[in-house]
Amino acid sequence: MKLTLIFIIFSSFLSCQTSEKEFIVTDFDFEGKEYEKTDLKIDIDSRNVDIKLMNEYFYVPYYFPEKFIDSKYKDQTITIWRNENEKTDDFLENFKNNNWTHTYKYDLESKIVEYSYSGCMICSNMPYNYKVTYDENRRVIKLQNTISEKQKFEFKYNSNGDIIELKLYSSENKLKKQIALK
């Protein structure tokens, strides 16, 4: 009986602990030279280190879809209007009403291969168009913005599926930031 009680208490203690992950964040100047390196410890419970976590704690990548793979969409292009009731074929009318679109292009394996936001170059809603590259395990390994800032994000994973390295490159293809899981 005592042994069982000790086991239950110990198990409860373990399940309440959080999982701390250590990261090294390195920032680079305009020439691609390292100028700041920071060690960070983050309590993330038992979550995987994925794109959502990178955005939540490090604010990169900036824009990405909720899901990169969706079996509902196979070889389709989906366009979602900000206001479905005000959509029109007239660009100026959409511009005047700030009625921008999100567009998602899926391949034959239901993976997003391109996603975009129509936005506005002269206002604060900057447009983007990202091309997505996957590895053999259907994990995102590159996001390449083809308009505006033309940034690129590259990802490396460990065998558990955690992102162990994220690199952000400028439009001049210079390394701006590297986040590495220790």
N, C-alpha and C positions, 0 to 999 in steps of 0.2 A: 504494500500500500504506500509506504513512504517513498519507495523507488518510483512508483507511478506518479506520485505527486511532484517529486523532484523533476521528472521528465516533462510533465505538463508545464511547470513553471519555467523551466529552461527553454522549452519550445516557444512559449509565449514571449519570453525575453528576446529570442532570436527573431521572431516574426515582427516585433515592434522596432527593431533596429533599422536604420536607413542605410542605404548603400552609398558610400561616398566615392565619388570618382574624381580623379585628379587630371587636370588639363594644363597644357602649356600653350599660352596664347602669345604669338609673335606678330608684331606689327612691323611693316616695312615702309620706307619712304618712297618718294616718286621715282627714284632710280632703282628701286627693288632691293635696297640695302636695309638690313635689320636695324631698327632703332629702339625697339622696346620689347621686352620679354617678361611675361607675367605667369606665375604659377597660381592656379585656382583650384580649390577643392569645392565640389558641389554635392550636396545631398540630393540624390534623385530617386530615392526608394529603390525599387527593383526595375525601373524603366530601362529600356534599351536606349543607347545613344543613337538617336535617329535625327532626321532632318528637322522635325518639329522641336526636339529638344535643343538642337543647335540654334534654332531661331529664338526659342524662349530664353535661353541664357546668354547667347552671344549676338543675337539680332542678325544672323546670316544663315541661310540665304534670306533675302528680303521677301520675295514673292514665290509662292509655290502652291500647287493645288492641294486640296484636302487629301486626295488619294491619287497616287500615280498609276495604279492599276485598278480598273473597275470592269468586272465581267459583263456589266450591262451594256457596255459600249465596245463594239468590235469593228474596227475599220470605219469609224464614223468621225465626223467633226461636229461638235456641240457648241452652240453659241448661246450665251446667257446674257440677256440685256439687264441693265441696272433697273430700268422701268419698262417692263414688257408692254404696258399699255401706251407708251409714248414712242415706241420704235417706229422708224420711218426709213425709207430708202434715201432720203435727202440728208446728205452729210451735214450741211449747215444747220438743219433743223435739229439733228442729234447733238451737234456741237452746242447750239444755243441752250438746249435742255440738259446738257451734261449727261446725256444718256449713253454711257460707254458700255462696251461689251467685254465679257470674258469668253475666250474661245479655247476649246480643248480639242486637239486632234489625236485620235487613237489609232494604233496599228492593228494588225490582224490578231495579235495576242492580248488585246485590250489594254495595252500600255499607252500612256500619254507620251507622244513623241514630240509634241510641240504644244505650248500654251501661251496665250497672249492676253493683253489688256489693251483696248483701243486708246484710252486716255487722250491726252492733249499735250502737245509739245510746248505750247505757250502758256499753259496754266499749271497748277500744282499737281495735276493728275498725270504724271509721266507715263507714257505708254511703254510696254515691254513686249518682247516676243522671245521666249526661251525654247531652245531645242534641247531635248533630253536624250542622254546616252545611258544605256544600262549595261551591266556586266552579265555573265552567263547565269547568275543566280537571280536575275531580274531586279537588281538593286541599282538605284541611280548612282552613276559614277561621274556624270558631268551635266551641268546646266550652263548653257551658253546663250546669253542675251544677244540677239542679232540686231537690235536697234537701240537707240539712245546711248546709254553708257557702254554697251557691249561688254559687260562684265562676264566673267566665267568663274564657275565654282567647280572644284573637283573633289571627289570623295574617295576615301579608302576605308575598307572594312576589315574587321577581324573575323575569325571563324564563327563567333557568336552572333554576327550580324550588327555589331556596334560600329559606328563610324569611329575610326581611330585617327583619321586625319581629314581635315577640311581645308582646302586652299581657295582663297579668293584672289583672282587676277584682275587687273585693271583693263581698260579697253586697249591699252598699249601692250597687253600681255605681260605686264610686270606683276610679280607677286606683291599683294597688298597686305594680306593677313593669312596666318596659318594657325589652326587650332588642332592640337594633337592630344589624344588621350594617352596618359602615362601608363 
